[in-house]
Amino acid sequence: MYDLSERIGIEVVGLTIDLGIAGYSNAYLEVAKRHYERLSIPYRVIRLRDYGFTVDELVGIRRNVCSACGVIKRYLLNRAAREEGADVLATGHNMDDFLSVLLQAYIRGDLETLAKLSPKLPKADGLVARVKPLVETPERDVLAYALLRELEYVEKECPYAKGATSVEYKMILNSLEDRHPGIKFQMLRAFMSRIQPALKIEKKGFLRRCEECGEPSSRNVCQFCRLRKLVTGEARKHLSSNPVSGM
């Protein structure tokens, strides 16, 4: 993005989220800051703790931390991008990230996710337009580029990624790629050119504003606020103050 900014004349602002994961968040934050400062890119660190909770506190309360983390990242990045006045939000998702979501949605028969899965999403009410510039770049190539350019990166994985289905799907995809070189490119292009257009379905419902935070949501209370209330105990307090009779 830095190279493109100089080539086509766009302004880049870096956004990095501090999820509050002990022994991990600080590591990638420091690396991100050094890259921003080396390239003289203005940046902003979004701290989940400022919203009343952390991912560490979510563990033990919610079983699927990875899916919750995805909700958190989408919420915080969209909100910060809009506050910064950004026209487009570019994320670092690579080909393997995209295909693992595709595979998971297919296995679950999640047609709604498959229909919405795209390298670019247009601007909507309260939502900044999103793009995935690395969607045609395999994860191995991203690593190879970092090594060749001697770019600093964090080697350790998120401590909560162990056993995550997304990691298993990536292993399956790499196994297929090893035996059938080019199959990941084939999967991506077949999906984008043939399958995704055929899955265009009418969106159910409409975007409204979350009653808690005012952000776009398909429900009265958005998923982010539901998670926050779950961790802070607001939901449990509400339940305990409204006991169900006859039980």
N, C-alpha and C positions, 0 to 999 in steps of 0.2 A: 504494500500500500504506500510505503514511503517513496519507493521508486516511481510508482504511478502518479503520486501527488505532484512530483516535479515535472513528469513527462506530459501530463494532461491538464495540469493546473487545478488540482483540487486541494482543499484544506483537510488535513487529517488530525483528528483528536483521538488519543488512545483511551480506552476504557478497560479497566481491570477490576475484577471483583475479589474482595477479601471475604471468603466464605466462612472464615473462622474455624478452619480445620487445623488442629494443633500439629506442629511438626511438618506441615505441608504448605499451608497458605502463605506463611512468611517466606518460604523458599521461592515460590514462583513470583511473589510480589516483588522481591528484591531483584530478581532477574529481569522482570518486566520494566521496573523503574530504570535499571541501568541501560536497557535498550532505548527507552524513551529519551533519556538524557543524552545518550551518545548521539542520537539522531536529531536532537533538539525538537522532539515532538511534544507538544503540550498534552498532558494526560490527566486523568482523574481516577482515583481509587474509590470504588464504591464498597463500603463496609456493611455487610449484612447485619453486624451487631447494632448498627445505628437504627435498624428496624426492629430491634428488640429480641433477636435470637441469632443463633449460629447453627451451622450444619452439625457440629459436634453435639449440640443440645437436641437436635432432631433425632439422632441415632438412639434407638431404644424405644422411641415413641412411635416412629413409623418404620415399617419393615423395609420398604423399597426406597432407600435413600437416594439412589441414582435418579429415579424419575422425579422425585421431589426437588433434587438439585437442578434438574432441567427447568422445572417451573420457576425456581428462584432466579436462575440466570436470565431466562427470557424476560421476566418481569423487570429485573433491575437494569438490564441493558437497554430495554426499550424506554424505560422511564428516564434513564440518564441521557440517552441519545436525544430524546425529545427535549429535555431540559437544556441540552447543549445546542439546540437548534439545528441538529443534523438532518440532512436530506435523506441520507441512506445509512443504515447500520450494517457494516460488513463484519462477519464472524469468521473464525478460523477453522470451521468444520472442513475436514478433508473428505476424500472419496470414501474411505473406510467408515468414517462417522456416518455419512449419508446412507451407504449401503447397509450398515448394521441396523439402522432405523427402518429401512425398507424391508429387510428380511424379517425383522421382528413384527412389523405391521402385517406382513403377508401371512406369517405363521398364525397370528392371532385373528386374522380375518378382519383387520381394522381398516375398512374401506375409507372411512373419513380421513384418517391419517395419510393413507396412500394418495387420496385425491388432493390433499393440501401439500404433500411433500414436493418441494420445488427448490432449486438453487436461488430463486428470487421470488420475493413476495411483494406485491404492490402496497403502497401506503393506504391505510384505512383510518377510520375515525379513532384518533388517539394512538395509532400504531405507526411507527416509522417504517418506511420501506426497508426490506432486508435482502442482503445478497450473501452468497457463499462463494467467494472468488476461488477457493481451493478445491471445489467440488470434483474437479477432474484430475486432482493430484493425489495419488496414493499416499498413505501414511508413511510408507518406507521412503518415498521420494522426498517427503518433507524432512525426514530425519537425515537423509543423505545430503540434502542441501545445507542443512544446519552444520553438519560435520565438515563439508567441503569449504564452507565460508567461515568455519571456526566460530560459529555463533554460540553464545552461551545458552544453555537450556537446562531444564530441570529433568534429571533422569528418573527420579523416584515417581512412582504412580500414586494416585490418591489412595489412602489407606482403606477407603470404603469401596474401591473398585474390585477388590478380590471377590470372585464368585459372581460378579455382575453379568447379566445375560448379554449386555452389549459387548463385553470383552470376549465372551464365548463366541458370539456371532462373528466378531472380527477374526478370531482364530479359524473359524470355519471358512470364511472368505479367503484368508491367506492360504489355507490348505488347498482350496480349489484353484487359487491363482498359481501355486507352485506346480500343480499337476496340469493345469490348462492355462498357460500364460495368456494374459489379455482378457480373461473371462470377466474381471471386474469392470473393465471399460465396456465390454459387451453388455453386461447387466445394466450399467448406468444409462447407456445410450438407448437400449431397448426400452427401458422404463420411461425415459424422458420423451422419446419419439413416438412410442406406440401405446404403452400401457397407461401412462399418466393422463394423456388427452382423453382416452376412452373412459376414464374414471371420473371425469368431471361431473359432479353431482351438485344439486342445489343445496346450499348451506342451510342446515337446520337452525332455526332461531335467528337471533341477531345480536349484535354487540350492544351491551348497555354499559352503565357505569357502576363499578363496585360501590356498594353502600358504605364500605369501610374506608377505602382509600381514594375512590374516584377514578381509578384506572379502568381501561376497557376490560370487559368480562362478559362471558356468555351466561353467567349466573348473577344472582343478586350480590353474592360475596365471592370475590375472585379466589382462585386456588392459592395464591400467595398469602392472602390474609387468613385463609383457612389454616394454612401451615403455621403461620405466626401465632394464631390464637391457640393452636394445638400445643405448641411448645411453651408459650407463656402461661398456659393454664386457663386462659379466658374461656375456652370452650368447656373445660371440665367444671369451672366455677358456675357457668351458666346451667350445665346439666344438674349439678348438685343443688342448685337453688330452685330447680323446677322438677321435683321428684314425681315419678309416674305412679299414680295410685293404682291399687288393685294388684300389686305385685309383692 
